[in-house]
Amino acid sequence: MSLRTTGQGSPIRAIALGASMLAVVIAYVAMAYGLDVASVPTEVKLAGGDRPADLGVYVWPQSIDVVNATMQLRVDFTPQDGLRGDRIDAPDRDLRVMVSDGRNVHEVAFKAQQPMASLSTDLDLASGAFVYYPFDRYQAQLRITTAAALAGDSAPPPLTQAVTVWQGMAGFVLTAALGKSEAGTGESSLTIDARRSDAIIFFALAAYGAMAVLGLGSFAIGALVFLRRRKLDIPLIGALAAMVFAVPALRTALPGAPPLGGRADMLVFLWAVLAAVIGLLLLIGTWAAEGPRP
């Protein structure tokens, strides 16, 4: 008996289906293995100086606004042994702290023996654009300058800092590095690089792949019916219409999805939608020409 049978138990179809599923599983495992989808954020201590630090600085990146190119972060200050007042979170003298991103400067004054409140601010991103999603990368620069006011000092002396950065943010992997600062200036210069986490990249690539499959599948159905290679089946019109709406739904469900207009949208999403619409139009055109008459 020939193997090229077309009946319900065709071994050729079973082998093809098994090979396809095996290829999908291998590709999935390879992508999951190559990408660190379970990475855990860590904190890194960047600055201390040659002598014990006067002030502890903890930087908490909160979120990134890719549209307005800003990074929201919180900065906590803790006086160390040589600067601590009556309370663990209060300095023994007046302090002045300036936080700058190279364009905007935020200055905060702390009173002696008063708790040091956190500073929340927005940094302009030095580089990066959402059009490269999910492979977009961003960089923020932060400069922290501290000085203490002493009685009789016209110029407050600078304070050394111990800077710690939490390298965690939902959907992003952060890497903080300390830049060069002049000794004795009481200044710390930080650079924070951000990229999409491997888990986000994994899901985005899978979603764009699904969009491409839906678009090409819809076009193939419409083209085969239009070319008379397959029989016109009226329920297919409803199925293709659902695919037309399924592709934008996938795009909206992308994790951390930026606005439309990225390169992946031009290369995949737009063409997937057009292919689905063209397939639907071919099917409707064939139905209009050859469908049952009243």
C-alpha positions in Angstrom: 0.0 0.0 0.0 1.3 3.4 -0.9 2.3 5.9 1.8 0.9 8.8 -0.2 -2.7 8.2 0.9 -5.1 11.0 1.5 -7.4 9.3 3.9 -7.9 10.0 7.6 -5.0 7.9 8.6 -2.4 9.4 6.2 1.1 8.7 7.6 2.6 11.6 5.6 0.3 14.1 7.3 1.1 12.6 10.7 4.9 12.8 10.1 4.6 16.4 8.8 2.5 17.4 11.8 4.9 15.7 14.2 8.0 17.3 12.5 6.3 20.8 12.6 5.5 20.5 16.3 9.0 19.2 17.1 10.5 22.2 15.2 8.2 24.6 17.2 9.2 23.0 20.5 13.0 23.2 19.6 12.7 26.8 18.6 10.8 27.7 21.8 13.3 25.9 24.0 16.3 27.4 22.1 14.9 30.9 22.5 14.0 30.4 26.2 17.5 29.0 26.8 19.3 31.8 24.9 17.4 34.5 26.7 17.5 35.0 30.4 13.8 35.1 31.0 14.1 34.6 34.7 16.6 37.3 35.5 16.4 38.7 39.1 17.3 42.4 39.7 20.1 43.3 42.1 21.5 46.3 43.8 25.0 47.6 43.2 27.2 49.8 45.4 29.0 52.3 43.2 30.7 55.0 45.3 32.3 55.4 48.7 35.5 57.3 48.4 38.8 57.0 50.1 37.4 57.9 53.5 34.1 56.8 55.2 31.2 58.3 53.5 29.2 61.2 55.1 26.0 60.5 53.3 24.3 57.3 52.0 22.4 57.8 48.7 20.1 55.1 47.4 18.7 55.5 43.9 15.4 53.7 43.0 14.5 53.9 39.3 10.7 53.7 39.1 9.7 53.6 35.5 10.5 54.8 32.0 8.2 56.9 29.9 9.4 55.9 26.4 7.1 58.5 24.7 8.4 61.5 26.6 11.9 60.1 27.0 12.1 60.4 30.7 13.0 58.1 33.6 11.2 58.5 36.9 13.2 57.7 40.0 13.4 58.2 43.7 16.5 59.1 45.7 16.7 58.3 49.4 19.3 60.0 51.7 20.7 58.5 54.9 23.3 60.3 57.1 26.2 58.1 58.0 28.1 58.0 61.4 30.0 61.3 61.0 26.8 63.2 59.9 24.1 61.5 61.9 22.1 63.6 64.4 19.8 62.6 67.2 17.7 60.4 64.9 19.0 57.8 62.5 17.4 59.5 59.5 18.3 63.1 60.5 21.6 65.0 59.9 23.3 66.9 62.6 23.7 70.0 60.4 22.0 71.7 57.5 22.5 70.0 54.1 22.1 71.1 50.5 21.7 68.4 47.8 21.5 69.0 44.1 20.4 66.4 41.6 20.9 67.1 37.9 20.6 65.2 34.6 22.7 67.7 32.7 19.6 69.7 31.7 17.4 70.1 34.7 18.6 70.8 38.3 16.7 70.0 41.5 18.0 71.5 44.7 16.8 70.3 48.1 17.7 71.7 51.5 17.6 69.5 54.6 17.4 71.0 58.1 19.5 69.8 61.0 17.8 67.2 63.3 15.0 66.8 60.8 14.2 63.6 58.8 15.6 63.5 55.3 12.7 63.1 52.9 13.0 61.2 49.7 13.4 63.1 46.4 11.3 62.0 43.4 12.3 63.4 40.1 12.2 62.8 36.3 15.4 62.5 34.3 15.6 63.3 30.6 17.0 60.2 28.8 20.3 60.9 27.1 19.6 58.4 24.4 17.1 55.8 23.2 13.9 55.6 21.1 10.9 53.4 21.3 10.9 52.7 17.5 13.4 49.9 18.1 11.0 48.0 20.4 11.6 45.3 21.7 15.3 45.9 21.3 15.2 49.6 22.4 17.8 50.8 24.8 17.9 53.9 26.9 20.5 55.8 29.0 20.0 58.3 31.8 22.7 60.4 33.4 22.5 61.5 37.0 24.7 63.9 39.0 24.3 64.2 42.7 26.2 67.0 44.6 26.0 67.3 48.4 27.4 69.9 50.8 27.0 70.6 54.5 26.6 74.0 56.1 28.7 74.7 59.2 28.6 77.8 61.4 30.9 80.5 60.0 31.4 78.8 56.7 30.7 81.0 53.7 31.1 78.0 51.3 29.6 74.7 52.6 32.2 71.9 52.5 31.4 69.0 50.2 30.4 65.6 51.5 31.5 62.2 50.4 28.8 59.8 49.3 28.1 56.1 49.3 25.8 55.5 46.3 23.7 52.4 45.9 21.5 51.8 42.9 18.7 49.3 42.7 19.0 47.7 39.2 15.4 46.7 38.9 12.4 48.0 37.0 9.3 46.2 35.6 10.0 45.2 32.0 13.6 46.5 32.0 17.1 45.4 32.8 19.2 48.2 34.3 23.0 48.6 34.5 24.4 51.4 36.6 28.0 52.7 36.3 29.9 55.4 38.1 31.4 58.1 36.1 34.5 60.2 36.9 34.1 63.0 39.4 36.7 65.4 40.7 38.0 64.6 44.2 36.7 66.9 46.9 33.7 68.1 45.0 31.1 66.1 46.9 29.8 64.9 43.6 28.8 61.5 42.1 28.1 61.1 38.4 26.0 58.0 37.5 25.0 56.5 34.2 22.0 54.1 34.1 21.6 52.0 31.0 18.2 50.4 30.4 17.0 47.7 28.0 14.0 45.5 27.7 14.2 42.4 29.8 14.7 39.1 28.0 11.2 38.0 29.0 9.7 41.0 27.3 11.8 40.4 24.2 10.7 36.7 24.2 7.0 37.6 24.4 7.2 40.4 21.9 8.9 38.2 19.3 6.4 35.4 19.9 3.5 37.9 19.4 4.9 39.4 16.3 5.4 35.9 14.9 1.8 35.1 15.7 0.7 38.2 13.8 2.7 37.2 10.8 1.2 33.7 10.9 -2.4 35.0 11.1 -1.8 37.5 8.3 -0.2 35.0 6.0 -2.8 32.3 6.9 -5.7 34.7 6.1 -4.1 35.6 2.8 -3.5 32.0 1.9 -7.1 31.1 2.5 -8.4 33.9 0.4 -5.9 33.3 -2.4 -6.7 29.6 -2.6 -10.4 30.2 -2.8 -10.0 33.0 -5.3 -7.7 30.8 -7.6 -10.3 28.0 -7.4 -7.9 25.7 -5.6 -10.3 25.2 -2.7 -14.0 25.2 -2.5 -15.8 28.3 -1.3 -17.0 27.9 2.2 -19.2 30.7 3.6 -18.2 30.3 7.3 -14.6 31.1 6.2 -15.7 34.7 5.8 -16.4 35.0 9.5 -13.1 33.3 10.4 -11.1 35.7 8.3 -13.0 38.7 9.6 -12.1 37.5 13.1 -8.4 37.3 12.1 -8.5 40.9 10.9 -9.4 42.0 14.4 -7.2 39.4 16.1 -4.0 40.9 14.7 -4.5 44.4 16.3 -5.6 42.8 19.5 -2.2 41.0 19.6 -0.4 44.3 19.0 -2.3 45.9 21.9 -1.5 43.0 24.2 2.3 43.3 23.7 4.0 43.8 27.1 5.1 47.4 27.6 3.8 48.1 24.1 4.9 51.6 22.9 2.8 53.7 20.5 2.4 52.6 16.9 5.1 53.5 14.5 8.0 51.3 15.5 10.2 49.4 13.0 8.5 46.1 14.0 5.1 47.6 13.3 6.3 48.5 9.8 7.9 45.2 9.1 5.4 42.8 10.7 2.2 44.3 12.1 1.2 46.5 9.2 1.8 43.8 6.6 0.0 41.2 8.7 -3.1 43.4 8.9 -3.0 44.1 5.2 -2.5 40.5 4.3 -5.5 39.5 6.5 -7.7 42.2 4.9 -6.6 41.2 1.4 -7.4 37.6 2.1 -10.9 38.6 3.4 -11.5 40.7 0.3 -10.5 37.9 -2.0 -12.9 35.6 -0.2 -15.7 38.1 -0.3 -15.1 38.8 -3.9 -15.3 35.1 -4.8 -18.4 34.7 -2.8 -20.0 37.7 -4.5 -19.2 36.3 -7.9 -19.9 32.6 -7.3 -22.0 32.4 -4.2 -25.5 31.0 -4.1 -28.2 33.2 -5.7 -31.5 34.0 -4.0 
